[in-house]
């Protein structure tokens, strides 16, 4: 079986698993929407809060996907799958899913608030969604259980929303680039290329980290056969 075929099978398998958890997915989507509605009176700040808060939905779905199938992943590795194929299969399904959620979120917020550059607001929210996938993969592969992983996501996204955007802490967090894009959509000025490149670099770094964690997680110890020659 070709590598592309194995990746496609992984995408289909995890898509079926997530669609069965529709209640959890609905709750993940309602959470960032509540952030937006709670801060709606603050104008542009609501756009940033809703856009960055949407990371809970996509990163949470990614986290559930990887933690709910750790035993299956080990069996797949025994059957010939590579750890990278396990990751890319999830990305193949979660990428379009996250992009669709981001498009719906950004459409609601843009129509409601009317930012100066609506296309940039949509781009920023899409960047949040796509950044959330490698973050969820890295956290899911690096922690043992859903509770710990959920707490990590709450900490990362919560800090991104709580700290001042120009502080050093904010610049070290994964959603600084997308946050800058969303903020720039509120005026005629504001950098676009720099935040985009930072987002891409951070996302690639998280994917590499997730790859290392997954290899350790699904590592299979192979023992010599009994009676074989030393």
LINKAWO-V99654 format. One record per residue. N is the residue number from 0. PHI is phi in whole degrees, -180 to 180 (NA if undefined). NEAR is the number of other ideal C-beta (glycine too) atoms within 12 Angstrom. Layout:
BEGIN
N/PHI/NEAR + N/PHI/NEAR
END
This chain:
BEGIN
0/NA/15 + 1/-73/10 + 2/-64/17 + 3/-63/14 + 4/-66/16 + 5/-65/26 + 6/-64/26 + 7/-65/21 + 8/-65/27 + 9/-61/38 + 10/-61/28 + 11/-65/18 + 12/-63/28 + 13/-75/39 + 14/-63/25 + 15/-65/17 + 16/-65/27 + 17/-70/34 + 18/-66/19 + 19/-75/15 + 20/-103/23 + 21/-66/15 + 22/-67/13 + 23/-63/25 + 24/-64/28 + 25/-62/17 + 26/-66/19 + 27/-65/36 + 28/-76/32 + 29/-66/21 + 30/-60/31 + 31/-66/41 + 32/-63/28 + 33/-68/20 + 34/-58/32 + 35/-65/37 + 36/-66/20 + 37/-67/17 + 38/-106/24 + 39/-59/20 + 40/-73/13 + 41/-92/17 + 42/70/20 + 43/-61/30 + 44/-61/26 + 45/-66/32 + 46/-64/44 + 47/-67/39 + 48/-63/40 + 49/-68/44 + 50/-67/54 + 51/-71/49 + 52/-62/46 + 53/-64/50 + 54/-58/52 + 55/-58/46 + 56/-66/44 + 57/-76/52 + 58/-65/46 + 59/-65/45 + 60/-62/47 + 61/-64/47 + 62/-60/47 + 63/-61/38 + 64/-62/47 + 65/-82/46 + 66/-80/38 + 67/-81/25 + 68/-132/31 + 69/-63/29 + 70/-69/14 + 71/-64/24 + 72/-60/36 + 73/-64/21 + 74/-66/16 + 75/-66/28 + 76/-64/28 + 77/-63/16 + 78/-84/18 + 79/115/17 + 80/-73/29 + 81/-98/23 + 82/-55/31 + 83/-64/24 + 84/-67/32 + 85/-63/42 + 86/-68/43 + 87/-66/30 + 88/-63/36 + 89/-66/48 + 90/-62/36 + 91/-62/27 + 92/-87/33 + 93/-73/42 + 94/-59/32 + 95/-62/20 + 96/-64/33 + 97/-63/43 + 98/-64/27 + 99/-67/23 + 100/-63/38 + 101/-64/41 + 102/-64/24 + 103/-65/25 + 104/-61/42 + 105/-66/37 + 106/-63/21 + 107/-62/26 + 108/-72/41 + 109/-66/31 + 110/-66/15 + 111/-80/22 + 112/-99/29 + 113/60/16 + 114/-64/34 + 115/-62/21 + 116/-120/24 + 117/-61/23 + 118/-62/19 + 119/-73/33 + 120/-63/42 + 121/-63/30 + 122/-62/33 + 123/-64/45 + 124/-68/48 + 125/-63/37 + 126/-64/42 + 127/-60/52 + 128/-62/45 + 129/-70/43 + 130/-71/49 + 131/-67/50 + 132/-69/46 + 133/-63/43 + 134/-64/44 + 135/-63/50 + 136/-66/48 + 137/-66/37 + 138/-67/40 + 139/-63/43 + 140/-80/38 + 141/-99/29 + 142/-116/25 + 143/-84/17 + 144/-137/18 + 145/-65/25 + 146/-62/15 + 147/-62/17 + 148/-64/33 + 149/-63/29 + 150/-64/17 + 151/-63/29 + 152/-62/40 + 153/-60/24 + 154/-64/24 + 155/-67/36 + 156/-68/40 + 157/-62/24 + 158/-66/25 + 159/-61/41 + 160/-81/35 + 161/-88/21 + 162/-80/22 + 163/-65/16 + 164/-57/30 + 165/-93/12 + 166/-76/15 + 167/-63/11 + 168/-61/18 + 169/-61/26 + 170/-71/22 + 171/-90/17 + 172/-87/33 + 173/-69/41 + 174/-103/48 + 175/-65/37 + 176/-59/37 + 177/-60/48 + 178/-62/47 + 179/-65/36 + 180/-64/41 + 181/-65/52 + 182/-64/35 + 183/-67/34 + 184/-71/37 + 185/-85/30 + 186/-143/17 + 187/-77/10 + 188/-113/12 + 189/134/26 + 190/-69/18 + 191/-120/25 + 192/-63/16 + 193/-60/17 + 194/-60/31 + 195/-65/26 + 196/-64/17 + 197/-63/28 + 198/-62/37 + 199/-64/21 + 200/-63/19 + 201/-65/33 + 202/-64/33 + 203/-64/20 + 204/-63/21 + 205/-67/35 + 206/-66/32 + 207/-62/20 + 208/-63/25 + 209/-62/37 + 210/-61/28 + 211/-66/21 + 212/-66/31 + 213/-66/38 + 214/-60/23 + 215/-70/19 + 216/-69/29 + 217/-104/30 + 218/-58/17 + 219/-115/18 + 220/-84/9 + 221/-103/8 + 222/-101/7 + 223/-69/9 + 224/-68/8 + 225/-66/6 + 226/88/6 + 227/-77/7 + 228/-69/6 + 229/-68/5
END
